[in-house]
């Protein structure tokens, strides 16, 4: 299994702001997952599970949810490899919580790599 994961997380005890705070980071998280060759998954538990509002596709499409067995393992081991470890290629799973500085980083990416606003 060479597949590596980046998890955008908001667990019950995380300080991650509201939905708009978390959604602001999604373009950056997508870029980061792409740059680090990771699959982006989402685990938001508060104020309720995100899957109650944004339903993953049943058959065709991309299932962005953290599989139950992976979630159980991460909760059991207690090591979500949080922040600053996103580019560590030795880690199979890393996670991020809302960043205060994602917007400027993403704007720089847009200007320097994409060449225009996305």
C-alpha positions in Angstrom: 0.0 0.0 0.0 1.8 3.1 -1.3 -1.3 5.3 -0.9 -0.8 8.2 1.5 -3.5 10.4 3.0 -4.1 14.0 4.0 -7.1 14.4 6.3 -8.8 17.7 6.8 -10.1 17.2 10.3 -12.3 18.8 12.9 -12.7 16.4 15.7 -14.8 16.9 18.9 -11.8 18.5 20.8 -10.3 20.4 17.9 -10.5 24.2 17.7 -11.4 24.6 14.0 -13.9 27.4 13.7 -17.2 27.2 11.8 -18.0 25.7 8.4 -16.9 28.7 6.5 -13.5 28.7 8.3 -13.0 25.1 7.3 -14.2 25.5 3.7 -11.8 28.4 3.2 -8.9 26.0 3.5 -10.2 23.4 1.1 -8.5 24.9 -2.0 -5.2 24.9 -0.1 -5.8 21.3 1.2 -6.5 20.1 -2.4 -3.4 21.8 -3.6 -1.3 20.3 -0.7 -2.7 16.8 -1.3 -1.8 17.1 -4.9 1.7 18.4 -4.3 2.4 15.7 -1.7 0.8 12.9 -3.7 -1.8 12.2 -1.0 -5.5 11.4 -1.2 -7.5 14.1 0.6 -10.1 12.8 3.0 -12.4 14.9 5.3 -13.4 14.1 8.9 -15.5 16.8 10.5 -17.3 15.7 13.7 -18.7 19.0 15.0 -21.2 20.4 15.3 -22.3 17.1 13.6 -20.8 14.6 11.2 -20.3 16.4 7.8 -21.9 13.3 6.1 -25.2 14.3 7.6 -25.2 17.4 5.4 -22.9 16.7 2.5 -23.7 13.1 1.4 -20.8 11.2 -0.2 -21.8 9.5 -3.5 -23.2 6.0 -3.1 -21.9 4.5 -6.4 -20.0 6.8 -8.7 -17.8 9.7 -7.7 -15.3 10.4 -5.0 -15.8 9.2 -1.5 -14.0 11.8 0.6 -14.8 10.3 4.0 -12.3 8.7 6.3 -13.1 4.9 6.3 -14.3 3.6 9.7 -11.4 1.2 10.1 -8.9 4.1 9.5 -10.8 6.3 11.9 -10.8 3.6 14.6 -7.1 3.1 14.2 -6.3 6.8 14.4 -8.5 7.2 17.5 -7.0 4.2 19.1 -3.4 5.1 18.4 -4.1 8.8 19.0 -1.6 10.0 16.4 -3.1 12.0 13.6 0.3 13.5 12.7 -1.0 16.9 13.0 0.3 20.1 11.4 3.7 20.7 9.9 4.1 17.0 8.9 2.2 17.3 5.6 5.3 16.9 3.4 6.9 14.1 5.5 6.9 11.3 2.9 7.5 8.6 5.5 4.2 9.2 7.1 1.2 7.3 5.6 -1.4 9.6 7.2 -1.2 13.3 8.1 -3.9 15.7 9.2 -4.6 19.4 9.2 -7.0 21.6 11.1 -8.0 25.1 9.9 -5.1 27.4 9.2 -5.0 31.1 9.8 -2.6 31.5 7.0 -3.9 29.3 4.2 -5.3 32.0 2.0 -2.0 33.9 1.4 -0.3 30.6 0.7 -2.9 29.6 -1.8 -2.9 33.0 -3.5 0.8 32.7 -3.9 0.3 29.3 -5.5 -2.3 30.7 -7.8 0.0 33.5 -9.0 3.2 31.6 -9.3 2.1 28.1 -10.4 -1.3 28.5 -12.0 -0.8 32.0 -13.4 -4.3 33.3 -12.6 -6.9 33.3 -9.9 -8.9 30.0 -9.7 
